[in-house]
Amino acid sequence: MEEVQQPQVAKKWFLLSLIANILLLVLAGGAILFAFMMSYNLQDAKIQLAKEKEDKRRVEAYLAESRARAAEVEREIRRLSQALNAKDPAQVESGKPGLPVLVSFRKSWLGIGLVAVIKNTSAHYLTLVMTARNPTLSTVKRFQIEVAPGDDLAFGHNDGWKFTSGDELSLYHDNYKALKLIVP
């Protein structure tokens, strides 16, 4: 009877070993499948993180640009507020230096009216607003002109205004006092 029990015990151990090996194979397959799924999820997370980093960079650039624009608008508001709160506009003008230009008048080479010669005596470009007014005809016209450093600009009928004696000429720049002349 001992011989019969030994093969039965050996069969039991064999079956137990076989079941244990199958379980181990299933567990190893599950672990491999789990590792593959985690790798896929990690790759997905990396792609999402790269997208979020790019979005963050765009938002930060937009915020920096918006802050710069807001600071510029705030400076302009402060400047305008100071100008509005000034008791006398002449006080605002009195704190500014004189406009670095010389203005002279000559006859037009074509014989049509006078020409204003505006000379920039500063070392930088000037963008000026020029207002010409004829009190006799009650006409007014506004021009924007640019004068290079040390250069002079001839302005006459070809540019939009025929100067005559008695006309009023005003030149404006934000950083300087206004210059007002009467054409001789």
RACORFEN-V291077 format. One record per run of one state. SS is the DSSP state (H for helix, E for strand, - for the rest). FROM is the first residue (numbers start at 0). TO is the last residue. If there is no record, write none. Layout:
<<SS FROM TO> <SS FROM TO>>
This chain:
<<- 0 0> <H 1 84> <- 85 87> <H 88 93> <- 94 95> <E 96 96> <- 97 99> <E 100 106> <- 107 112> <E 113 119> <- 120 124> <E 125 133> <- 134 137> <E 138 146> <- 147 150> <E 151 154> <- 155 155> <H 156 158> <- 159 161> <E 162 162> <- 163 166> <E 167 172> <- 173 174> <E 175 181> <- 182 183>>
